[in-house]
């Protein structure tokens, strides 16, 4: 159980910032898990429940049950809800990949039908969607994955193969047609660090955003996933310059999935590990807030529930558990929690 006292959501809101976290509908029956959400977060985003495979597992058959559990929890506790994600190359049911392979006309029909099924149904609860997720290819040297196949700056995906580079703009236009007041966000990772590959990904992202804005595409915000890597260096200056360029396009900036993967070589004691994680969060989030970011979400609250402790691709191989979220496995507030509280508390809306 998290310690008593004012939560991050309340601290952030008092200073014109919205703090939130990802939520798993299957864990809401855990009293401790639910209490952490109530105490700490003002904004919730479903981990899985709003992705295509969850919402439309079979052609034309929509399932809002798990997402509805989260929406009901949010409503009962006065929380906001955002959506993640309408168009992505992962979390696709097999039938969708098969349909996209049938050509552009079929792909457009499937995309429009999904928007028609999802956006009107979720409109009462969700006013911000990640419309397109992770469309930029990882440059050579990226530690997140091996260099991804690409066509120019874009990741080679079933969507790109079916519709070409215009699929991104088409998705945003379809979303805007169905909801004139929805905030429409492009979401991606690997944009924060001080490395050649991160700088290249920032430049690729800027080229995409400039193209979309130049085409008067209805894009409102850039979501920075901020899955931070302690093995990657960080300097505020290049990150801040990137954020200024994004803001100059008239776009909002959100931090959407914050967590921290610790370095391969760990300090010998927990206080040193926690201090290192907190300092990196202070630097990155402080830079984002200084650049005008007013929404920050972590990808979970407690190390106990983190995907960093469960996904074999990202979990540590030495038996240690990444201490990359604000609360420890017992729900206690860690230095990362304090780093966020301090960052929120020193900025006035």
N, C-alpha and C positions, 0 to 999 in steps of 0.2 A: 504493500500500500504506500502511495506517495505520502511524503511528510505533509503536515498541515501548513497553513499559510496561503498567501495569495499565489495563484497559479500563473503560468506563463501567458495564457490567453488574456487574463485580466491585466497583467503588467503591460502587455503589448497594446491592448485596446486603449488604455489610459494615455498612450503616447501615439495614437493614430496608426497603429500597426495591427495586422491580424495574424495571430499565430494559430497553427493547426497541425494536424497529423493524419497519417494514413490509418485506416481502421479495417479490421477483418470482421465480417458479420458473424462468422463462426465462433468468435471469442467473446462476443458481447454477453453471453451467459455467464462468463467469469466475472464475479463481482469486483475483484481487484482490478481487472483490466478495464471494466466499465467505469470504475471510480476514477482511475487515472485520466481517462478521456474527459470526464465531467470536470475534474479539478484543473486540468492543464490546457485544454484545447478549446478554441472558439470555432474553428473551421475543420471539417472532416473531409477526407477524400477516400473513396473505397479502394482497397488494394487491388481487388480482382473483379468485384461485382459489377462494374460498369464497362468492362472490356467486352469486345465483340463476342468472344466465345461464351461468356457468361450471359449476356443479354439476348443473343440470338443463336442458340446452340444448333438449331435446325432451321432450314430456309423458311422464313416467314413466321416462325414460331418464337415469340418473345417471352422471356422469363424475367420478370422484375422482382421475384420473391426475395433473393438475398439483398439486392439493392434496396428494396423496400424496408427490410429490417433495419438497415443503416439509416434510411431516411426517417423512419419512425423514431429511432433513438435520437437522431439529431433534433427533430421537432420537439420531442418530449423534454429535452434538456437545453433548448434554446441555442442550438448550434447551427452554423451554416454548413452547406454541403457543396462540393465542387465535383465535376465529372472527369474521369480518366479511364480510357481514352477512346475516341471515336474511330480513328484510323491509325493502325499500327501494323507492322509486319509480323508481330508475334501475337499470341492469344487469339489466333484465327482458327475457327473450326475448320475441319478438313473440307467441308462442302464449299466454304468461301474461297479457299485457294483454288479449288477445282473450277469454280465459277469465274474467277478472275482470269484463269487460263483460257477461257472461251473467247476472249477478245474485249475490245473497248466498249462496245455497246452493252454487253452483258455486265461488265464491271461498273459502268455508270448506273445501270439499273439497280444493281445490288447496293451501291453506295447510297443512292437516293432513297431506296426502300428502307435502309437501316436508319437514315436520318429521320424519315417519316415515322418510323416505329418508335424511335427513342426520344427525340427532342420534345414532341408534344407531351409525352407521358411523364417526362422528368422535369418539365418546365416549372411546376410549382415548387420543387425542392432545389433544383440546381440552376444557378445563374452564371456559372463559369465552367467551360469545358476545355480540356486538352483536346483540340480538334484533330491535330496531327502530332504524332509522337515519334521522335527519333528518325527523322527522314535523312539526316546528314550522315554521310559515310565517315567511319573512323579513319583518320589519316594513318600513314605508316608510323609505327612506334607507339601507338595507343596501347596502354596497359589494360584497358577494359576488356577488349577482345582482340584477336588477331585482326589485321587490316581487313575491313569488310569489302566485299565486291562493290563496285560503284560504277555509276555512269556520271562522269564529271564530279560534282560535289555531292551528289545524292547517293544514298545507299541503294544497292540493287535489290529491290523487293518485288513481290507480286504486284503491288500497286503501281510501281514505276514501270514494270514490264507491260502491264495492261493499258495504262493511260498516259505514260510518258511523264515528264517533269510537271506537266500541268495538273496532275492529280492533287497536288497540295492546294493550289489555288481553288480548284473545283470543290474540294471538301469544305473549305472556308465559305465559299459562296453558297453552297447548299445549306450549310448550317445557318448562315445569316438569313437566307430566304425563309427559313422555318422559325426563326426567333430573332426579331429585330433588336432586342435589348440584351441578348446574351453576350457575356464577355468571351471572346474566342482567342484561345491561347495556342501558340506553337511551343512544344516542350522537348527539351533535349538535354544530354549529359556531356560531361567532359569539357566544360567551358570555363573552368575556374583557375586551373593551374598555371604555373610558370614553366612551360616546357614547349619545345618546338611543335609537338603534335597538338597540344592544346591551343596554341596560337593559330595553327592552321585550321583547327576546327572552328575557332572563333571567326576566322576570316570567311570560311565556308558558310557559316551561319549568317554572318552579316550580308554576304552576297544574296543568300536566299531571302532574307528579310527585306533588303533593298528592292529586290525584284518584285516581291509581293506588294510592298507599299507603293512602288512605282506603277504597278498595274491596278492600283486602287482596290486591292483585295481587302475584304473586311477582316483584317487581323488586328487584334487589340493588345496582345501581350506576348512576351517571351517568358516561358517557364524554364528556369535553371534547376535541373534536378539536384545538383550539388551533392552527388555521391562522392565525397571527398576522399582522396588517397594521401595518406601520410607519407608514402614513399615518393610522392611527387612534390617538388618545391612549390611554394606560393609566394608571390609578391603582389601587393595591392595595385601597383601602377598599371600593369597591362590589363588586369581584370577591370579596374576602374575605367580605363580608356574604352574598353569594349562596351561596358554598360552605358557610358556617355553616348557612344555611337548608337546604341539601341534606343536610348531615350530621345535622341535627336530625331529619330524616325517617328516620334509620336507614340511609341509603344510603352506600355507599362512593363515592369520587370517583377517577376514572382520567383521566390525560391520554393520549389514544389516537392522535393523528395530528400531533404537533407539527412545524411548520416555520414559516418566516418569509418573508413577501413584503416586500421592501424598498420604501422610499418612492419616489414618483415622481421626486423630486429627490434624486439621490444625492450623498453627499460625494465629493470629487474623488479620493480615494485609498482603496485596499483596507483599510488598517488602520483608517481611520475608519468605513468601512462595517461591517467585522467587529465593531468595538467597539460600534456602535449595536445591531446584531443581538444581540450577547451580553448587553448590558445589558437589552434587552427580555425576553430569555429568562430572565435572572436574576430580574427582577421578577415575571414571570408564574409561573414554576415555583416560585420561592421562596414566593410567596403560596399556591400550591396545596399545597405540601408543609407549610407552616405550618398549613394547614387540615385536614391529615390525609391528603392524597393519598399513596399509597404505590406507585403504578404510573405510569410515564412512558414513552411510546413516541413516537419520531419517525417521520415518514412518509418513511423512507429514512435513510441515513447520509451519503451523499456528494452534493454538488451535481451531480456528473456524472450521477447516476441519478435525480435529483429530477423529479417531475412538474412542478415549477415551471419547469423548463427545457425541457419537452416539450409541455405543454398550452397551446394558443394562447390560451385564455381567461385564463390566469394568467401566462404568460411575459412578460418585459419586452419592450416594443416598441422600445427604444433599442439593442438588440443586446447589452446586458449580461445576465449570468446571475445570477439571485437567489442570494445567498450565505446560504441559509436553513437549512442543515443542519450537523451538527457537523464533517463532514470536507469538505475542498475537493475540487476535481475530480481532484487527484492522490492523494487519500486522506489528506492531512495534516490533523492536528487543528487546528482553528481556535479563536478565542476563544469561540465558542458551545460547543464541546466543554468548554473549561475552565469556563465558566459552569455547565454541568450538573454537572461533576465537583465543583465547589465547593459547589453547592446540595445535592448528595447527601451530600457529605462532612461537612457541618456539621449534619446531622440524624441522630440516633440512633434506631434502631427500638425 
